[in-house]
Amino acid sequence: MIEEINKLAQQQHELAWQAYRAYLPVVEDIEATQTNDTNQISLVLDYMLGFCFDAQMLTLYRRLCRYLYAIHPETAVFYVSAYREMWDEEGNQFGNNKEANR
């Protein structure tokens, strides 16, 4: 049973690594071309969100959210909230740790 869990965890890590390698050039291209197409950026963030359990992917997701914030703050806030709902209800990863702010 433990071996099976370890195998699943390893597969999840490998899948996240593949996703990171796939989305890194996409994010870099959005930044390099200074894309203002919020629909395109939103689509990329939608696909990336499912992999944000991984620290590298989360960093990339945050990077694209910051880029989007300069173009369309409301949409960026939506994606930060979507991340929090899915992965970070306590607010530990996106800098909104309620305990630390007391």
N, C-alpha and C positions, 0 to 999 in steps of 0.2 A: 504494500500500500504506500509506504513512504517513498519507495523507488518510483512508483507511478506519479506521485505528486511532484517529486524532484524532476522527473522527465517532462511533465507538463509545464513546470516553472521554466525549465531550460528552453522549451519550445516557445513559450511566451516571450522570453528574453530575445531569442533569435528572430522572432517575427517583428518585435519592436525595433531591433537593429536594422532589419531589412526595410522597414517603414521609414526609419530615420534616414537611411542612405537614399531612399527614393524621394523623400520630401525635402531634404537639404538643398539640392539644386533647384527645386521649384521655388523655395523661399528665397534663395539667393537671386534667382532670375527676377522675381517680383521686386526685390529691392534694387537690383541693378538697373532694371528698366523703369523704375519708379512708377510702377503700375498703380493707377487710381481706380481700377475696376473693382469695386467692393464686392460685386457678385463673384468674381473669380477668386478673390481673397477669401471670401466667406466659404466658398466651396472647398478650398484647400483646408481651411480651419475645421470645417465639418468632418472631413476625412481624417485629419490629424487627431482630433479629439479622442477617438477610440484608443489611441496608443499613448495617451498622456500619463499612463501609469508608470511609464519609463522616464527616468530623469532627463536623458538626452532629448527625448521627444518633447517633454514638457518645456525644456529650455528653448527649443525651436518654436514651439507653439507660442510661448511668451514673446519671443522675438517678433513673430508675425503679428501678434496682438498689439505690440508697441508700434509697429509700422502702421497698422490699421488705425490706431488711435490718432495718429497725426492727420489722417485723411477723413475718418468718420468715427469720432469718439463713441457715439451711441452704439454702433455695431461692435466696436472693440469691447465695450463694457458688456454687451450681450454675450460675447464669447468667453470673457473672463467668468461671468456668472455661470455659463454652461459648464465650464471646467469645474468650478466649485461644486455645482450640483452633482456632477458625475463622480468626481475624484477627491474633492477636498472640502467636505462640509464644515470642517473645523477651521478652515481658512489658514492652514499652515504653509501652503506652498505658494500662494499668490500674494503674500505679504499682508494678509488681513487677519492675523492671529489675534483673536479677541483677548486672550489671556496676556499676551505680550503688550497689549495696548493699555492695560489697566495701570 
